[in-house]
Amino acid sequence: MPRSLTTGLRSLQPASFGAEAEGARLERIRTSPNFVDGSFRNPEDARTRPDGSMLEFAKTYFRKEERALRAPTGTVPVHATTLADLAKPAASGLRITWMGHSSVLAEIDGVRVLFDPVWGERCSPFAFAGPKRLHPAPLPLAALGPVDVVVISHDHYDHLDMPTIKALTGTDTVFAVPLGVGAHLEHWGVPAGRLRELDWHESTEVRGVTLTATPARHFCGRGLRNPQHTLWASWVAAGPDHRVFHSGDTGYFQGFREIGAQHGPFDIAMIQVGAYSEFWPDIHMTPEEGLRAHLDLQGGQPGGVLMPIHWGTFNLAPHAWAEPGEWTKDAAEDAGQAVALPRPGEPFEPGGKLPVDPWWRAVSGPVARPWRRADGSVAAPPVRGELDMAGER
């Protein structure tokens, strides 16, 4: 396609699509060891398109009885977080506030790290269409207080929200992003000097906290074209006294053991356990797989705190909206693993009393039938003996 025509088509795209990497950024992408034959590659093979036909998926997704399970039966109980709650220093030095989905404020040894902030009403390029929030943001973004660094796992709309990023451009925050994602942020007005753009295994430091981009098993893309020119990542944030892990979006893979061996143990691991489906088994984890990933990160044994993320806020898959929370609670208890299940907006300290109340039950219908993998087997919480073997597989 002629360059002039390509440029013209790009100019017609909504700003929310972001921008493609060019110039020095594109050259850096091409020299990445994770960029092969024109696209970023996963650490293990992964199917990034739905298995089976889109017709079969549509039948499942839009089935009336399934739709009823995918929404709360009442108002989701959001914790009314205030600036005063977050202004007090964490007694232990580590405090976590889940804002819903994958958005988490982690206060680590005096440094405020905001992961995957999405304050928009929809995770979509358009304000009038796309998955809508099941609950409001726990507090306005402006009431969050100063943020030292925003960390982005990848460029999908439920993790990288243009209105939220634009609202943060007027602050002094630094943005740590995977390789290539910086093109979107610059397109939206983030100064290049406030970007830290990392490949897997690269690190940057912000006020004494080291942020390391670690591998994940997922994919990327926002616009009409998907050239796989932006990387996806999980993240380690390590302060002088505490360290946390944020999985971003990922399927289960053996690399969790390596991440744990190199960067663990973790005081808390925030693990994606929602939006799974037999139609895309390689790129999102079930609660069973999320627990196994957590155990891998901790050297094969229960340790630290597991907090499920990527659930309860947007309707992105055929499963019941509260199923990830219910199954994670069951699996963690069976394994003897400490688990935090906060309401959206509820601050807690992993070293203190954990929120464990199954708050979703008050506004949830029954959890759907056991989830079936693509091979027909049932994905249920593993028994204790299987969990004890997790670190040896």
Buried (B, 14 or more C-beta within 10 A) or exposed (E): EEEEEEEEEBEEBEEBBBBBBEEEBEEBBEEBEBBEEEBBBBBEEBBBEBBEEEEEBEEBBEEEEBEEBBEBEEEBBBBEBEEEBBEEEBEBBBBBBBBBBBBBBBBBBBBBBBBBBBBBBBBBBEEEEBBEBBBBBBBEBEEBEEBBBBBBBBBBBBBBBBBBBBBBBEBEBBBBBBBBBBBBBBBBEBEEEBBBBBBBBBBBEBBEBBBBBBBBBBBBBBBEBEBBBBBBBBBBBBBEEBBBBBBBBBBBBEBBBBBBEEBBBBBBBBBBBBBBBBBBBBBBBBBBBBBBBBBBBBEBBBBBBBBBBBBBBBBBBBBBBBBBBBBBBBBBEBBEBBBBBBBBBBBBBBBEEBBBEEBBEEBBBEBBEEBEBBEEEEBBBBEEEBBBEBBEE
